[in-house]
Amino acid sequence: MWRGILILLLLAVPAAADARPRQMNPIPFAHEPCSVLDGRPCTPSYCSPLEPGPCIPEIDYPYGQNLQLTIQSVPSEADRAKYQKPDHDLDTIGDLFAALRSCWSPPSDNVREGMQMSVRFSFNKTGGMVGPPRLTFATPSVPAETRSTYLNAINSSLEACLPLKFTAGLGGALAGRPIAIRYVDNRRIGR
């Protein structure tokens, strides 16, 4: 009988210790050791609407799944190198982003300080666009004429760059995947 009680106590102690809420590690790419005996997945790859606190998904690489990019009209000194077109075939996502940044030429007339516009499109494996860029966001309360000026500048900048020269590996990996670009006109206009 004592042996049965001892076994029940030993089985109850780990269950009671596991009843505490699991703390999520907010540091990106910080992996906690996993065990088959844990009873739940390792954080931060596990999320539930029933648990308190924010959900921090696991990201394998720094660009995310939907390839988002911000292009400024006047890059900061620290980012100037990211706006130079690579002198070789594009082999990485960083090369692609640098090529897209180097293509941007903002409009010169009918401009607005702080104007933001986002477009979404995808490439085929030979470096051409699958379809025209689709407008997903424009700064609110901007006249339609200003919007069309910026959209025309975006379209002409992208058309001037195409087709991009992808390596076979990058072309196959990017084909059909959506790319979202946010253009920010951070020039000081009229000063």
N, C-alpha and C positions, 0 to 999 in steps of 0.2 A: 504494500500500500504506500509506504514512504517513497518507494522508487517511482510509483505512478505520479505522486504529488510533485516530486523533484523534476520529473520530465515535463509536467504541465507548467511548472514555474520557469523552467529553462525555455520552453517554447513561448511563454507569455512575455518574457523580458524583451526579446528582440522586437516583438510586435508593438510593445508599449514604446520602445525607443524610436520605432519607425513612425509612430503616430504624430511626432512633431512635424510642423510644416517644413518643407525642404526649402532652404535658402537658395535663391538664384544668384549666380556669380555674374555681376554686371560687366566684367572685363571681357571684351571681345576675344574670341579664340581661346578662352581659358577652359580647358577641359578638366572635368572632375573624374576621378577613377570610377569605372563602372563595375558592377558585379551582377551575376545572374540572380543572386539572392536579394538584390535591392527591392525587387517588386515593382519598380517603376523606372522609366528611362532616365538617363543622366541629363542634368541640366547643362546648358540652356536650350537643348533641342526639344524639350517637352513643354507644352503649353496646355492649359485647360481654363475654360471660363469659370470653373468652380474654385480655382485657387486664387488667393489674393496676390496683388502685386503685378508688375508689368510682365509681359511675355517677351522674352528675348530670343529670337530665332537664331539658329546656327547658320552662319554664312561661310561658305567655303573659300570664296575669293572676294576681294574688296570691291568689285563692281556691281554685285547684285545680279539678279536674274533678268531684269528688264533693261539693262544698259542705259542708264540715265547720264546725261552730260549737261553741264552748264557752260555756256560760252559768253564771255563778257566782251563788250566792244573795246574796252581799254583794260587789258589784263594788268594785274599788280606786278611789281618787280619780281616777286618770288615765283610767279606763274609764267613769266615770259618764255621760258624754255618749253613749256607745254604747248605753246602756240606756234612752234616751228614745225613745218612739214618734214617728215622723215625722208631721207634721201635713198631709201630702199623700199622694196615691196613690203606692204603692211603685213606684219606677222603676229602682232599682239593687239589686244584691245586698246592698250595705251597708244600704239602707233595709229590706230584708227581714230581715236579721240584727238590726237595731235593733228592729224590730217584734216579732220572736220573743223577744228578750231582755226587752223591756218586759212581755211576757205572763206571764213566769214568776213564780209565787207558790209558794214552798216549803211543804211541810206543816208544821203546827204541833205535832202530836202524833206519837209513835212515830218520832222523828227520830234520826239518828246523825251525829255530827261526822265530816266527811271523806267522807261517802257520795257515790259517783259512779254515775251511771246514764246509759247512752247509748241513744238510740232512732233509728230510721231510718224515713223516710216520704217521700212526694212530694205535690206539689200539682197540681191541674188548672189550666187557664189562667184560671179564674174566681176562684181564691183559696181553694178548698176542698181538703180532703185527699182523695187518691185512696182511701186505706184507713186503718185505724187504725195508729198508730205501732207499729213492731215493736221489741221490746226486743233490743238487741244486746250490752249489757254491763251488769253490776251488780257493785258491790264484792263481792269474794269473802267468804265466811263471814258474810254478813249474814242474819239470820232472814227467812223468807219473808214474815212479816207486815210487816216494815219495807220489804222490796222492793215489796210490793203497795201500801203507803202512798205511796211515792215514785212508782210508776207511775201510780197514781190521780191524784196531784197533777200529774204531767206531762200526762196526758190531759185533765184538767179545765182546766188552764191553756191548752192549745192550743185546746180547744173554745170557750173564752171569747173567744179572739181571732178565730176564724174567722167568716165568710170574710174573708180579707185582701183589700184593694183594690189589685190589680195594675194597672199600665198595660198596654195591649195588647202592647207589646213585651216587657216582663218576663214577663207571663203566658204568652206563646208560647214564650219561651226556657226557662222553668222547668218547663213542663208535663211531668210524668212523670219528671223528673230526681230522683234520690235525694238527700235532705238528711239528714245525720247530725248530731245534736245531743248533746253531752255535757253533762249537768247535774252541777254540783259544788256540794255543800252545804258551804261554807266558813265557816258561822256557828260562833261559839264557844258551844257548848251547855253549860249548867250552870255558867257562869262569870260 
